[in-house]
Amino acid sequence: MTDETSTKPSATSSMWGGRFQSGPSAVMEAINASVDIDQRMAEQDIAGSIAHAEMLGATGIISSEDAAAIQRGLEQVREEIRAGGFSWSKALEDVHMNVEARLKEIIGEPAGRLHTARSRNDQVATDFRLWLRDACDRIDMALAAYQSALVAQAERHADQVMPGFTHLQTAQPVSLGHHLLSYVEAAERDRGRFRDARARLNEAPLGCAALAGTAFPIDRERTAKSLGFDRPMTNSLDAVSARDFALEVLSAAAICAVNLSRFAEEIVLWCTRRFGFASLSDAWSTGSSIMPQKRNPDAAELVRAKPGRIIGSLTGLLTVVKGLPLAYSKDLQEDKAPTFQAVDDLELALAAMAGMAADLSFNPDALELAAGEAYSDATDLADWLVRELGKPFRDAHHIAGSIVKAAEARDIPLAELSLAEMQAVEKEIDESVFSVLSARASMNSRISLGGTAPVRVREQVARWSNHLGL
């Protein structure tokens, strides 16, 4: 029996071990292997290898017969992986070696020609960019679905008044539709960040080899075009060592997760008995193991937790990359686990938020009652003093504050003060002031561009519906 630090023969030695006399220790093999993580890039790895083999054949670097055999073999490997019948080996370290080893079993000697004019360094950088490009596309679709659910709710509730908050204190009445559309705007900015990240990462490292390029007459434009990249990368050192493309996607993911978390927090608050603004169906709620009366918005709470993990992934990769000299270092193997985890977390959070956004049922009576509380129409009183009596706003603000103080002393809304009580503060006030002293009147009056008046909300719903193809 050997201890875990002893050396033993390894299947990897046939791939890269020509100068080594013995295989790695068990611990070395364990820390070096990444196949449990990077096998998720199998589709991208095979696509890159097919493009590379086709180019090698077209340029005469390998024979057309070998190129065709490699492509047929890779397609078989891809089908085996898709069918779930592929046997992954940790001894073969990573997805690249596993695929190549199986290719050799299928087609024999020509498989060894596939790695001509490339390295695992440019290969993994290519695979990772392809994987993140696909992830950005999926996230964009998920964000669009989330936006669509919000727009549908906003259309139904354009006329529903609710309290708007600052400092979590009742501020001014707003339309529920307007409130929901604010998250549509944030999601669109998130989509823009992912589109920008996708555009910047869509350059091909393939053909840059280990760090210095290759002496073979390869056609990098051909492989870049075949894989849907905009262009080949033009500096081989940068191509194999850059990971800022992953950092940019993780940054966009972190910001997106924070935006989702803000709405998730509101869902948690709105579904409490203290607010009573909304409720979620059984599909998006859980119960308590001890308290039979409980109905918990756990999906929203879990979405609220996701930014912690995603920000952690961003911070982790920033820390891995921050001190690395050019070009490739093995540290960069640690780029994929946090990135994959963050993308998984974000996609799940987006699916949950789209589901909850569509599922929410609102309590109109509770919303309207809360909208009129805490003198939320005080600004409308000040605006009336400016508009009707020509008062400077600072004076109007002071007058309205004094009238609020009088209403507070009696614990009544502004609209229940008598005209005489208001005139005791400002003698020019007349009966028409009462037309603006309600939550609904306040909401309806905010007709400026970007305002909360239902007419503006419906315009924005129409714009977003057109944009999203609803």
N, C-alpha and C positions, 0 to 999 in steps of 0.2 A: 504494500500500500504506500502511495506517495503522498507527501503533503502538498498543499495547494500552491506552494511557491516553486515546485519542481517544474522543469521544462518537459515538454512532450511534443511529439510530431503534430503538426497542424495542417489542415487542408489548405490553409492560406499560403503555405510555403511554395506550392506549385504555381501560385499566381504572382507573388512578388519576392519570394524568399531565396533567390539565387545566391546571394552572398552570405546567407545565414546557414549555420551548421545544425541548428536545432530549432524547434518551434518555441513559441512564447509560453510563459508560465500561465497557469490557469487564471491568475489574477489579471495578468496582462491581457489575456484573451477576453476576459470579462469587461475590463474597462475600455478596451479598444473596439469591441463590437457595438454596432449601432443598428443592426438589422431589425431589431424589434421596433425601432422608431421609424427608420427611413424606408421600410418596405411600403409605406404609404405612398411613396413616390414611384412605385413600380411602373405605373402607366406612363408617367413622364420619362422615366429612365428608358423604357423600351422605345418610346417615340423618338427620343434623342438618338438612340443607337441605330434605329432604322434610318433616320435621316443621315447620320454619319456614314453608315455602310453604303447607302445609295450614292453619296458624294464620293466616297473612296472608289467605288466602281466607275462612276462617271468620269472621274479625273484620271483613271488608269493606275491609281496607286495600288489597288488590288484588282484582281480579275473580275470581270462581270459575273462569271460563274460563282465565284466566292461571295461576291456581294449579294447575289440572288439567294444563295443558300443561307447566308446570314439573315437576310430579311425574312425568309420563310421560317427559319428556326425561331427568330424572335417573335414572330406572330404566333407560333405554337406556344412559346413560353407565356405570352400574354394571355392566350386562351386558358392555359392551365391555371394561371393566377386568378383570372376572373371566375373560373369554375370552382375555385377554392381547393384545388388538388395539388397545389405547389408545395413542396417541402422546403421550408426555410432553415438555413443552417447558420448558427452563431459563429461557427468556426470559419465561415466564409465572410465574416465581418459585417458586410453591408449589402444593400439591395443590388449594387452594381456587380459585386463578385458573385452573388447568388444567381443572378440572371445569366452572367457570362458562363458560370460553371454548368448550369443546366443547358445552355446553348451548345456547349462543347459536347455534352452527352448526346445531344440530338444530331448535330451535324459533323462532329469530329474536328479535324485539324483546321478547317477554315475559320472556326470560331476564334482562334488565336489571332486572326488578322483584324478583327473588329477594333481592337484597341490601338491600332496604328494611328499615329498623329493626334492622339488625345491622351489625357491623364484623368485620373479620378478627380483631380482638382477642378478642371473645367467641366467635367461630366456632372459632378454634384452641383456646381454653381448653376449649370443649365437646368438640371432637374428641379432645383429649388425655385428658380424663377418661373419655370413652367407651372409648378404646383401652386405658387402664390398667385400667379395670373389667373388660374382657375378659381382659386379661393376668392379673389377680388370680384370675379364675375358672379359667383354664388352669393356673396355678401350683398352686392348691388341688387340682385333680384330679391333677396330677403328684405332689404330696406324698402324696396318698392312695394312689397306686399304689406309691410308695416304701415307705410304711408297710405296705402289704399284703404286699409281698415280705419285709420284715423279720419281720412277724408269722408268716408261713408258716414261715420258717426257725426262729424262736423256738419254735414248736410242735414242730417236729421235734427240736429240741435242748434241750428243757427239762431233761432229765436229764444232759446232757453237762457234766462239770465242766471248768473251765479256770482258769488263774490270773487273779485280779483284780490290778490294778496301782495303786499310787500312786507318783508320782515315776518312773514306768516301772520300778519295782522290784516284784518279786513281793510281794503284800500278803496277800490271803486268797483262798481258792478261791471261785469263783462259778459259777453256771450260765451256759453259753453263751447259752441262751435269754434269761436275765435281762440279759446284756450287750447283746444285740441289741435288746431292748425299750427300753433306755435311749435309743436313737436314735429309736424310735417316739415316745417322750415329747417329745423335742426337736422332732421334725417337727410334732407337734401344736401346740406353741407357735408354730412358724413359721406354721402355717396360721392360728392366731389372729391373728397380727400382720397377715397379708395380709387377713383378713376385717375387722379393725378399720380398716385403711387403705382398703379398698374402701367401707366404710360411711361414712367421713368424706369421701371424694372424690365420693360419689354425690349431688352437688348440681349444679344446672344453671346455668351462667353465661349461657346463650343468652338474648339480649334485653337484656343490659347494654350492648350496642353498644361504642363505643370506650372509654369510661370513665365516662360520666355517665348511662347509660340512654338512653331515646328519647322523643320527643314523640308518637310514634304510639301508638294505644290497643291495644297488643299484649296477648296473653294468655300470660304466662310460665308459669302453672300448666299450661296446656294442652300446651305444648311439653315441659315437664319430665316430665309424665306420659307423653306419647307416647314419649319416649326412655328411659323406665324410671328416671328420677331420682326420688329421694325428695321433692325440693322444689326450687324455684328459690333461687339464692343471693340474699341480701337486701341486699348492698352492692355496687354496680356497680364501684367502685374495686377492692375485694378480688377480685371475680369475675374480672376480666380480668388481674390481676397476680399472683395467688397461684400459687405453684408448690410450696407445702409438701406438697400431695397427692402430687406426684411424688417429693419428697424422702422422704416416709414410705414409699412403695413401695420406693424404692431402699434405704432403711435396713433394711426387712424383708428385702429381697433379700440385702443384705450379711450380715446375721445368719444367714440361711438358708444362704448359701454357706459361711460359716465352720463351721456345724454339719455340713454335708456334708463339708467338708474334713477334719474330725476323724475321721470314719469312713473316708474315703478314705485317710488316713494309716495307720490301723490295717490296712486291707486291704493296703497296701504292705508294712507290717511283717510281717503274718501270712503273706504269700506268699513271704517270703525263706526261704532254707535255714536261717538262724540261728533263726528261729521255727518254721517248718514247720507252722503251725497250719491253713493253708487254701491253696487253689489256685483259680485261675480257668481256665475253659475257653479254647480257642483264640479263641472269639468275643470275649473281653475281654482278650486278651493280644497282644503283638507280639514280634518277634524283633530281633536285632541284625544290622546290615549286615556285621559283621566276625567276631562271635563266635557260631558256630552253636549253641552250647549254651544261649544266653540265652533266657529267657522273662520278658518285662517286663510289669508291670501298668500300662501306659501310660495306660489310661483313668482309673484311680484317681489317677495322678500329675497328669493334666490337670485333673481335678476339683479336686484340691488347689491348683492354680494359679488357678482361677477367682476366688476371693475377691480376689486382687490387682486384677483388672480391674473387678470389681463395686464394691469399695470405692473404686477410682479414679473410677468413674462417679458415685458418691455425693459424693465429695469435690469432683469437678469441678463438679457442679451446685450444691452448697453455695457454692462460690466464685463462680460466675456470679451467684447470686441475692443474696448477702450484702450488697451495697452499693447495690441498686437502689431509687431513690425511687418512690413511686406516680406514675402507674399503670403502664401498659405501656411497656417499652423493648425495642428490637430484640434486646438481649442474650438475651431469653427465647426467641429462635429456637434458641439453643444448648441448649435443655432436652431436645429429643427424641433427638438422636443418642446421648448417653450412656445415656439411659433405655432406648431400644430395644436398645442393645448389652448392657446389664446383664440385661434380661429374656431376650434370646436366650441369653446365657451361662448364666443360671440354669436355663432350661428344658432346655438341653442337658445340664447337670450333673445335673439331677434324673432325666432319662431314663437317663443312664449309671449313676447310683447305684442306681436301681431295677433295672436290668438286672444289675449286678454283685451286688446283694444277693440276687437270685434265683439267680444262677449259682454263687455260692461253694460249694465243696465243702470240708468240714472233715476234719481228721485226728484222730480221737478219741484215738488212742494218744499222739500228741504233746501234745495238750491236757491229757490226764490226767496224763502224766508231769510236765509243766511245772507243773501245779496243785499238785503235792506238793513242789515244790522250795523251797529258801530258807526252810524252817521256816514255811511258810504256815499251819500249824496251831498256831502259838505262842499266838495269841489264844484259841483253843479250850482250850488248856491253862490259861491264866489264868482263863477263864470257868469251867472245871471247878473250880478251886481256890476260886473265889467261891461257886459253886453247891453244891458237895459238902462243902467244909470250912469255909465261912462266912468266908473271908478277905476283908478289905477289898480292893477292886480294886487299889489302889496297891501293897499288899503282894503280891498275887497276880501283878501285872505284874513286880515285882522277882524273885519266885521263878521265874516262867516264863523270864525273861531269863537267870537263872543256869543253868537247865536247858538252854536253848538254847546257852549258852556251852560247857557240858559236851559236848553233841552235836557242836558245831562243832569242838571240839578233836579229836574222833575222826572227823570228817567223815562222820557218819551221821545219818539222820533221827531225829526225836524218838522215833518208835515203836520204834526199834531199841536205844534205851537200856534197860538193865535196870531193874527196879523198885528194886533196891538203889541204883543210881546216882541215881535220882530222889529216893529217900528220904534220900540223903546231903545233899540240898539242903533237902528238906522231909519230915520223918519221917512225917507223917500221910498222905501219898499212898499209895493202895492200887491194886490190880490194875485196878480199873474205869477208871482214867485212860486206859488204852489204847483204850477204846471211842471216844474223841473224837479220837484222833491219826491221822487220815487226811484227805486232801483231800475225799473224798466225804462223810465224816461231817460235816466242817465245813460244806460246802455245804448238806447236808440239814437241818442244825440251825438255819439262819437263817430262822425261820418268822415273824418279825415282819412287820407290814404294810410292804410295799415291799422285803422281804428277798428273798434269792436262792434260798431253798429251792424245789425243783421244784413243790411244791404251790402256792406263791404264784405262781410263773411261769405255771403252767397257768391259774390264776384270771385273771391279767392277759391272757394270750392270749385267753381267752374274752371278757373285757371288750372288748378291742380288736377282736376278730373281729365282735362285735355292733356296735360303733361304726362299723366300716368296711363293714359289710354283707357280710362274707365267708361 
